[in-house]
């Protein structure tokens, strides 16, 4: 039996921060606190974590790793590698690949690819279409994270706008639905209005006026009403407006909620003042909106109306991002930088460190019923991240691991650095070096 002994860490877990030690035996957390010699395995590595924070590994429930079919942008190996460097130990990927993941065969093919290529743990959503409910119902709830529903068109053109199909899905869904909510009719009308004014050269600053707050609120409200009508378990992805936060409750515990909400890192970090400098690099769907929206989203995280912080990691090549408004796809890469960015907001006193761990580690595990992950608990899988809270570094092309090779954060100085990422008891990332040979495990769900 092999193991890792982590000494002198500041452990952040379940709303508490405390100094302590942690012992890993093989894949699991064996002991927390004072570790006696008789508990130690014959062979073990010692990590002195004095001055470091020990967190549960981040579970990112919203990524687009682009494989299969779009691997010039990113692939499961490269993006899981970048995620490990960012302290992410598990991901849930979206179905807008080529081919789209809308059949069980396509879904299982992605799991096969991940078993061969992913450095961290993985799961995949099956995508909804107007006519694939029978395929969706074949998905095993204990082995598939959820159903992805596009109620607004985005990269991959998987829009579901047939009301009968939507009602059938909400009535029969046996796994949580994660919904992208933007009203397509409003967006199309806005596109024509702005095209009349600007032609094809619409300024990127107009993106939040085209994919506007009315489009978001109307679609999110419709999804919430459907979920209430059919008692569906619904998760609204990437909120972007202050108004949408009123759709969600903080009066019951997460485990009892049927309707939940997520915010993504770009909407907590950027606002519309960044378009002039960054343009297409922060063009995403739904759009980054105003400072007031950003502040409202941050407040909703702190008040527990928003349950999860994810990334919506969506890489594109830099040449694709160099086009005009209509030529440029929406999305940007973020898995390597999401935890350091949230820790930056901790330094700025926007969030407590305990709240960050709750929203990025604990709550994804609770909401999706992930088995034995998301917490620092004896017997749980040893998915852990060590962070130096005071080790300044600057995001640059030299240290970006995304296959696309760029980030909208280039030049940003960050105060906290991921030191070591442990997946299932194995060190996958350590002080800038990645273990490219390790492979993660398929996530399982207690449903």
Order of alpha helices (4+ residues) and beta strands (2+ residues): beta-beta-beta-beta-beta-beta-alpha-beta-alpha-beta-beta-alpha-beta-alpha-beta-alpha-alpha-alpha-beta-beta-alpha-alpha-alpha-beta-beta-alpha-alpha-alpha-beta-beta-beta-beta-beta-beta
